[in-house]
Amino acid sequence: MRNPFQISLLVVAGFAFVVAFMLWGVIAQVTDYAGYDPFEATVLWGWTIALAIVGATAILGVVAIAGVGWELRRSREREPHDVVTTR
C-alpha cells in the first residue's frame, strides 16, 4: 500500500481515534463526581462521537481506494491486451 491518499487517511483515522479515546477518559473524569456540569459532559461526548465518525469515515475511504485499485488490477489481468494481429 503505497498510495499517499491511503496513508494520509490512515493517519487521520488514527489521530481521530486517539483523540476520541482521550476525550472518553476526560468524560470519565468530568462525570466522576456528583455535581458535574452536564453541559460540559454533553459537549465532550459530542466531540468524541464526531471524532469517531471522522475516523470511521477515513477508514471507509481507505477501503474504497483499496477496492478501486484491486478492481483495476483484476480487470487488467482478466481482459487481454489490445492486440492487433497482422499477417
N, CA, C and O of each residue as an XYZ file, in Angstrom:
348
protein
N       0.861     -1.177      0.000
C       0.000      0.000      0.000
C       0.902      1.233      0.000
O       1.407      1.645      1.045
N       1.095      1.806     -1.162
C       1.947      2.978     -1.267
C       1.191      4.195     -1.749
O       1.799      5.184     -2.160
N      -0.107      4.138     -1.706
C      -0.904      5.273     -2.151
C      -0.860      6.353     -1.067
O      -1.241      6.084      0.072
N      -0.409      7.555     -1.388
C      -0.310      8.592     -0.354
C      -1.668      9.008      0.205
O      -1.755      9.463      1.345
N      -2.711      8.858     -0.575
C      -4.046      9.190     -0.066
C      -4.467      8.197      1.010
O      -5.058      8.585      2.018
N      -4.167      6.930      0.804
C      -4.492      5.932      1.823
C      -3.694      6.162      3.099
O      -4.230      6.049      4.202
N      -2.428      6.480      2.949
C      -1.597      6.731      4.126
C      -2.108      7.951      4.885
O      -2.174      7.935      6.114
N      -2.468      9.004      4.162
C      -2.999     10.205      4.810
C      -4.303      9.910      5.537
O      -4.515     10.375      6.657
N      -5.176      9.137      4.899
C      -6.442      8.800      5.551
C      -6.225      7.925      6.783
O      -6.937      8.075      7.775
N      -5.254      7.016      6.735
C      -4.963      6.200      7.912
C      -4.397      7.040      9.048
O      -4.692      6.783     10.215
N      -3.588      8.042      8.718
C      -3.064      8.943      9.750
C      -4.203      9.739     10.382
O      -4.257      9.896     11.602
N      -5.111     10.240      9.545
C      -6.261     10.992     10.064
C      -7.124     10.097     10.951
O      -7.566     10.520     12.019
N      -7.363      8.860     10.508
C      -8.186      7.940     11.298
C      -7.514      7.629     12.634
O      -8.170      7.638     13.676
N      -6.229      7.359     12.607
C      -5.516      7.069     13.852
C      -5.539      8.243     14.808
O      -5.778      8.071     16.004
N      -5.291      9.439     14.285
C      -5.318     10.635     15.128
C      -6.713     10.853     15.714
O      -6.848     11.149     16.902
N      -7.751     10.707     14.884
C      -9.117     10.925     15.368
C      -9.488      9.918     16.442
O     -10.105     10.280     17.444
N      -9.116      8.646     16.246
C      -9.449      7.625     17.246
C      -8.687      7.833     18.549
O      -9.235      7.610     19.628
N      -7.431      8.258     18.460
C      -6.649      8.501     19.679
C      -7.229      9.675     20.462
O      -7.372      9.598     21.682
N      -7.561     10.758     19.765
C      -8.137     11.924     20.462
C      -9.512     11.583     21.027
O      -9.855     12.030     22.121
N     -10.309     10.792     20.295
C     -11.621     10.378     20.807
C     -11.454      9.526     22.065
O     -12.208      9.688     23.025
N     -10.481      8.631     22.069
C     -10.230      7.808     23.257
C      -9.779      8.671     24.433
O     -10.181      8.427     25.571
N      -8.951      9.674     24.167
C      -8.510     10.573     25.232
C      -9.678     11.383     25.788
O      -9.778     11.592     26.997
N     -10.562     11.837     24.894
C     -11.743     12.571     25.367
C     -12.665     11.679     26.179
O     -13.314     12.135     27.120
N     -12.719     10.405     25.813
C     -13.534      9.455     26.580
C     -13.012      9.359     28.017
O     -13.795      9.265     28.962
N     -11.694      9.384     28.172
C     -11.108      9.403     29.511
C     -11.407     10.693     30.250
O     -11.617     10.675     31.463
N     -11.432     11.814     29.538
C     -11.771     13.094     30.159
C     -13.229     13.081     30.612
O     -13.550     13.596     31.683
N     -14.101     12.502     29.813
C     -15.516     12.405     30.203
C     -15.652     11.590     31.489
O     -16.441     11.931     32.370
N     -14.878     10.515     31.585
C     -14.925      9.707     32.809
C     -14.472     10.522     34.019
O     -15.012     10.360     35.113
N     -13.493     11.390     33.829
C     -13.032     12.227     34.930
C     -14.038     13.327     35.271
O     -14.243     13.644     36.442
N     -14.662     13.906     34.246
C     -15.604     15.007     34.468
C     -16.856     14.513     35.182
O     -17.387     15.202     36.054
N     -17.322     13.341     34.824
C     -18.575     12.825     35.403
C     -18.331     11.969     36.641
O     -19.234     11.260     37.084
N     -17.140     12.022     37.200
C     -16.808     11.170     38.342
C     -17.406     11.671     39.652
O     -17.514     10.895     40.601
N     -17.788     12.907     39.734
C     -18.345     13.430     40.986
C     -19.799     13.837     40.780
O     -20.255     13.990     39.647
N     -20.522     14.011     41.886
C     -21.977     14.206     41.829
C     -22.371     15.554     41.229
O     -23.405     15.627     40.565
N     -21.620     16.596     41.425
C     -22.024     17.919     40.958
C     -21.389     18.312     39.636
O     -21.024     19.472     39.448
N     -21.250     17.364     38.716
C     -20.594     17.704     37.445
C     -21.521     18.531     36.557
O     -22.739     18.536     36.730
N     -20.912     19.226     35.608
C     -21.653     20.071     34.678
C     -22.143     19.207     33.514
O     -21.328     18.722     32.729
N     -23.466     19.003     33.386
C     -23.969     18.138     32.310
C     -23.715     18.727     30.918
O     -23.554     17.983     29.950
N     -23.678     20.055     30.815
C     -23.425     20.667     29.508
C     -22.004     20.356     29.034
O     -21.784     20.040     27.865
N     -21.053     20.449     29.948
C     -19.669     20.144     29.598
C     -19.513     18.679     29.192
O     -18.807     18.371     28.232
N     -20.161     17.792     29.910
C     -20.095     16.368     29.570
C     -20.744     16.101     28.217
O     -20.252     15.276     27.447
N     -21.841     16.790     27.921
C     -22.519     16.608     26.636
C     -21.664     17.115     25.479
O     -21.600     16.485     24.423
N     -21.014     18.248     25.683
C     -20.138     18.787     24.640
C     -18.966     17.835     24.387
O     -18.622     17.564     23.237
N     -18.365     17.336     25.445
C     -17.258     16.390     25.281
C     -17.726     15.102     24.595
O     -17.024     14.559     23.742
N     -18.894     14.625     24.966
C     -19.425     13.412     24.343
C     -19.690     13.654     22.847
O     -19.439     12.777     22.020
N     -20.194     14.836     22.510
C     -20.427     15.171     21.102
C     -19.131     15.180     20.306
O     -19.083     14.670     19.186
N     -18.072     15.764     20.883
C     -16.780     15.758     20.196
C     -16.238     14.337     20.047
O     -15.638     14.002     19.025
N     -16.447     13.513     21.054
C     -15.989     12.129     20.980
C     -16.683     11.391     19.849
O     -16.034     10.683     19.078
N     -17.980     11.549     19.743
C     -18.729     10.886     18.676
C     -18.327     11.439     17.314
O     -18.187     10.680     16.356
N     -18.142     12.748     17.219
C     -17.743     13.355     15.942
C     -16.375     12.834     15.500
O     -16.184     12.531     14.322
N     -15.437     12.729     16.415
C     -14.113     12.215     16.062
C     -14.168     10.737     15.683
O     -13.440     10.299     14.792
N     -15.016      9.975     16.346
C     -15.171      8.560     15.980
C     -15.764      8.427     14.576
O     -15.376      7.539     13.817
N     -16.689      9.297     14.239
C     -17.282      9.272     12.889
C     -16.246      9.664     11.850
O     -16.193      9.067     10.775
N     -15.425     10.656     12.154
C     -14.355     11.055     11.227
C     -13.379      9.896     11.013
O     -12.974      9.625      9.882
N     -13.006      9.221     12.082
C     -12.095      8.078     11.962
C     -12.696      6.941     11.154
O     -12.017      6.347     10.316
N     -13.962      6.636     11.399
C     -14.619      5.565     10.646
C     -14.765      5.930      9.171
O     -14.606      5.076      8.299
N     -15.066      7.189      8.895
C     -15.185      7.632      7.505
C     -13.835      7.561      6.796
O     -13.771      7.187      5.625
N     -12.772      7.911      7.484
C     -11.436      7.829      6.885
C     -11.071      6.380      6.579
O     -10.475      6.101      5.539
N     -11.416      5.468      7.461
C     -11.133      4.052      7.203
C     -11.971      3.541      6.034
O     -11.486      2.750      5.225
N     -13.210      3.981      5.940
C     -14.019      3.607      4.776
C     -13.409      4.151      3.486
O     -13.466      3.488      2.451
N     -12.834      5.337      3.536
C     -12.148      5.885      2.370
C     -10.948      5.048      1.976
O     -10.707      4.830      0.788
N     -10.187      4.572      2.962
C      -9.041      3.707      2.681
C      -9.506      2.413      2.016
O      -8.896      1.948      1.053
N     -10.583      1.840      2.532
C     -11.104      0.598      1.955
C     -11.612      0.835      0.532
O     -11.417     -0.011     -0.342
N     -12.250      1.958      0.297
C     -12.757      2.261     -1.045
C     -11.609      2.438     -2.037
O     -11.677      1.933     -3.158
N     -10.559      3.148     -1.635
C      -9.411      3.334     -2.519
C      -8.735      1.993     -2.797
O      -8.331      1.726     -3.929
N      -8.612      1.158     -1.783
C      -8.016     -0.161     -1.984
C      -8.874     -1.008     -2.913
O      -8.340     -1.739     -3.748
N     -10.184     -0.923     -2.783
C     -11.073     -1.682     -3.653
C     -10.983     -1.245     -5.100
O     -11.024     -2.076     -6.007
N     -10.860      0.049     -5.321
C     -10.722      0.555     -6.695
C      -9.408      0.068     -7.296
O      -9.376     -0.373     -8.445
N      -8.331      0.143     -6.530
C      -7.044     -0.340     -7.029
C      -7.059     -1.828     -7.316
O      -6.502     -2.281     -8.316
N      -7.693     -2.586     -6.441
C      -7.792     -4.031     -6.642
C      -8.603     -4.342     -7.896
O      -8.226     -5.217     -8.676
N      -9.698     -3.644     -8.091
C     -10.535     -3.884     -9.269
C      -9.806     -3.507    -10.553
O      -9.950     -4.195    -11.563
N      -9.032     -2.434    -10.535
C      -8.263     -2.058    -11.720
C      -7.224     -3.122    -12.065
O      -7.055     -3.469    -13.234
N      -6.523     -3.644    -11.047
C      -5.551     -4.708    -11.308
C      -6.235     -5.968    -11.803
O      -5.738     -6.632    -12.712
N      -7.358     -6.295    -11.218
C      -8.086     -7.508    -11.598
C      -8.627     -7.409    -13.026
O      -8.581     -8.384    -13.774
N      -9.134     -6.249    -13.401
C      -9.678     -6.101    -14.752
C      -8.556     -6.136    -15.787
O      -8.771     -6.596    -16.908
N      -7.366     -5.658    -15.432
C      -6.228     -5.728    -16.343
C      -5.814     -7.177    -16.574
O      -5.443     -7.543    -17.689
N      -5.874     -8.002    -15.538
C      -5.497     -9.406    -15.678
C      -6.566    -10.199    -16.427
O      -6.252    -11.140    -17.155
N      -7.809     -9.820    -16.249
C      -8.912    -10.564    -16.834
C      -9.039    -10.326    -18.331
O      -9.256    -11.270    -19.091
N      -8.908     -9.096    -18.756
C      -9.085     -8.766    -20.166
C      -7.752     -8.827    -20.883
O      -6.755     -8.309    -20.380
N      -7.716     -9.456    -22.059
C      -6.438     -9.486    -22.792
C      -6.104     -8.101    -23.320
O      -6.975     -7.259    -23.539
N      -4.841     -7.905    -23.511
C      -4.393     -6.608    -24.023
C      -4.882     -6.431    -25.449
O      -5.147     -7.401    -26.161
N      -4.993     -5.206    -25.840
C      -5.422     -4.924    -27.219
C      -4.293     -5.328    -28.167
O      -3.264     -4.662    -28.274
N      -4.528     -6.423    -28.835
C      -3.511     -6.944    -29.734
C      -4.081     -6.889    -31.150
O      -5.183     -7.368    -31.421
N      -3.317     -6.307    -32.015
C      -3.703     -6.259    -33.420
C      -2.919     -7.350    -34.148
O      -1.690     -7.312    -34.209
N      -3.638     -8.308    -34.691
C      -2.957     -9.383    -35.392
C      -2.655     -8.964    -36.816
O      -3.518     -8.435    -37.517
N      -1.466     -9.196    -37.224
C      -1.044     -8.881    -38.585
C      -0.551    -10.148    -39.271
O      -0.031    -11.055    -38.621
N      -0.719    -10.203    -40.586
C      -0.252    -11.384    -41.317
C       0.847    -11.049    -42.251
O       1.358    -11.928    -42.945
